[in-house]
Amino acid sequence: MWRVPMMFIAAVSLAACSWVQLTPQGEKVRVLSAEEVAKCEYRGKTTVSLLAKVAGLDRHPEQVQEELNLLARNSAVDLKGDTVAPLSPVSEGRQVFGVYRCMP
């Protein structure tokens, strides 16, 4: 009798959790819009993804976007970028970002 409500509460709680940690190098990377990076040097693109559903429940869209931003910031370092900008909308927990070098 208590099992179903407890499972629901656990699933909802997990759906709100963040598992993505920003690396020290990723902390130096900014997220800007496509318009804001128009004068920056394009370094490449990165595709990041995560689980958009937990236990069959959709995660909060703002939380998913925040975590995708963190993943993009972390991966921009590999391309020696200091800025990322979304190139696509979020689709099933996946998003493409452009990586740019904006600061000298």
DALINRA-V81688 format. One record per helix or strand of 3 or more residues. SS is the DSSP state (a for helix, b for strand). FROM is the first residue (numbers start at 1). TO is the last residue. If there is no record, write none. Layout:
SS;FROM;TO / SS;FROM;TO
//
This chain:
a;2;16 / a;26;28 / b;30;32 / a;35;37 / b;41;49 / a;61;79 / b;83;86 / b;94;101
//
